[in-house]
């Protein structure tokens, strides 16, 4: 999939630093994305389109919105309502490097990113953040939800 994204989103033109573990470094991807959200939105793969633009968030009455960050807690409530045995479900990722125990730490990936790159991306996801209750605490570099 990564290779198809490289072609479809033309990421190869943005690779400046090598990352042995990824096809593009985080910083180079953010440079691409910051430019794409302003100038080339058709290059953005569907995986990165804001939920607000995809699901008709304001056109439907949702009973529940489950967030990955609170899925363990949310699952108990919802599964109880539908009489489902929670023990049959898989739980969060516990692999090395997983942020499952501290999902707010995802914000730390943005700590050293130039605000000129970050601001267009935050603007692009502004409706998602507002309607789904997310934010980025730039003082402590933690996601809020």
C-alpha positions as CSV (number, residue, x, y, z in Angstrom):
1,X,0.0,0.0,0.0
2,X,2.8,2.4,0.8
3,X,4.2,2.0,-2.7
4,X,0.8,2.8,-4.2
5,X,0.5,5.9,-2.0
6,X,4.0,7.0,-3.2
7,X,2.8,6.9,-6.8
8,X,-0.8,8.2,-6.3
9,X,0.1,11.1,-4.1
10,X,3.5,11.7,-5.8
11,X,5.3,11.5,-2.6
12,X,8.7,10.8,-4.2
13,X,9.0,14.5,-5.0
14,X,9.0,15.3,-1.3
15,X,11.6,12.9,-0.1
16,X,14.5,14.9,1.3
17,X,15.7,12.7,4.2
18,X,16.1,9.0,4.3
19,X,14.1,6.9,6.8
20,X,15.2,3.3,6.9
21,X,11.9,2.1,8.4
22,X,9.5,4.0,6.1
23,X,9.0,4.9,2.5
24,X,9.0,8.6,3.5
25,X,10.1,10.3,6.7
26,X,7.4,11.9,9.0
27,X,8.8,15.4,8.4
28,X,8.8,14.9,4.6
29,X,5.3,13.5,4.7
30,X,4.1,16.5,6.7
31,X,5.8,18.9,4.2
32,X,3.9,17.1,1.4
33,X,0.6,17.1,3.3
34,X,0.9,20.8,4.3
35,X,1.2,21.7,0.7
36,X,-1.3,19.3,-0.6
37,X,-4.2,20.4,1.7
38,X,-3.7,23.9,0.4
39,X,-2.8,23.5,-3.3
40,X,-3.4,19.9,-4.4
41,X,-6.3,18.3,-2.5
42,X,-6.9,15.8,-5.3
43,X,-3.6,14.2,-4.6
44,X,-4.7,13.3,-1.0
45,X,-5.5,9.6,-0.7
46,X,-9.0,8.7,0.7
47,X,-7.3,7.4,3.9
48,X,-6.4,11.0,4.8
49,X,-9.7,12.7,3.9
50,X,-11.4,14.2,7.0
51,X,-14.1,12.1,8.5
52,X,-16.3,15.1,8.4
53,X,-16.2,15.1,4.6
54,X,-16.9,11.4,4.3
55,X,-19.6,10.3,6.7
56,X,-22.3,13.0,6.6
57,X,-21.5,13.7,10.3
58,X,-24.0,16.6,10.5
59,X,-26.6,14.9,8.4
60,X,-27.2,11.8,10.6
61,X,-28.1,11.3,14.1
62,X,-25.5,9.0,15.6
63,X,-26.1,7.1,18.8
64,X,-22.5,6.5,19.5
65,X,-19.1,7.7,18.2
66,X,-16.4,5.4,19.3
67,X,-12.8,6.7,19.5
68,X,-9.8,4.4,19.2
69,X,-8.3,6.2,22.3
70,X,-11.2,5.2,24.5
71,X,-12.4,2.0,22.7
72,X,-11.7,-0.3,25.7
73,X,-13.9,1.8,27.9
74,X,-16.5,2.4,25.2
75,X,-16.7,-1.3,24.3
76,X,-18.0,-2.3,27.7
77,X,-20.9,0.1,27.5
78,X,-21.9,-0.6,23.9
79,X,-21.4,-4.4,24.1
80,X,-23.5,-4.5,27.2
81,X,-26.3,-2.7,25.4
82,X,-26.3,-5.3,22.6
83,X,-25.8,-8.3,25.0
84,X,-22.5,-9.3,23.4
85,X,-19.7,-11.1,25.3
86,X,-16.8,-8.7,25.5
87,X,-14.3,-11.4,26.2
88,X,-14.7,-12.5,22.5
89,X,-13.1,-9.3,21.3
90,X,-9.5,-8.4,20.6
91,X,-8.2,-5.4,22.6
92,X,-5.8,-2.6,21.8
93,X,-2.4,-3.1,20.3
94,X,0.2,-4.0,22.9
95,X,3.2,-4.3,20.6
96,X,6.4,-2.5,21.3
97,X,6.1,1.1,20.2
98,X,2.3,1.1,20.4
99,X,0.7,4.2,21.8
100,X,-2.3,2.2,23.1
101,X,-1.4,2.9,26.7
102,X,-1.0,6.6,26.1
103,X,-2.8,7.6,22.9
104,X,-2.5,11.3,23.7
105,X,1.3,11.0,23.2
106,X,0.6,11.0,19.5
107,X,0.8,14.8,19.9
108,X,4.6,14.5,20.6
109,X,5.1,13.6,16.9
110,X,4.3,17.3,16.1
111,X,6.5,18.9,18.8
112,X,9.4,19.9,16.5
113,X,7.3,20.7,13.4
114,X,7.4,24.2,12.1
115,X,4.0,25.9,12.7
116,X,4.0,27.0,9.1
117,X,3.7,23.3,8.1
118,X,1.4,22.3,10.9
119,X,-1.2,25.1,10.7
120,X,-2.6,24.1,7.3
121,X,-2.9,20.5,8.4
122,X,-4.7,21.5,11.6
123,X,-7.0,23.8,9.5
124,X,-7.7,20.9,7.1
125,X,-8.9,18.7,10.1
126,X,-10.5,21.5,12.0
127,X,-14.1,20.2,11.6
128,X,-13.1,16.7,12.6
129,X,-11.3,18.1,15.6
130,X,-14.3,20.3,16.6
131,X,-17.1,17.9,16.0
132,X,-15.4,14.8,17.3
133,X,-13.8,16.4,20.3
134,X,-10.1,16.4,19.5
135,X,-7.5,19.0,20.0
136,X,-3.7,19.5,20.1
137,X,-2.3,20.9,23.3
138,X,0.8,22.6,21.9
139,X,2.1,23.5,25.3
140,X,2.5,19.8,26.4
141,X,2.3,18.3,22.8
142,X,-0.5,15.9,23.8
143,X,-3.7,15.2,21.9
144,X,-6.8,16.1,23.8
145,X,-10.0,14.1,23.4
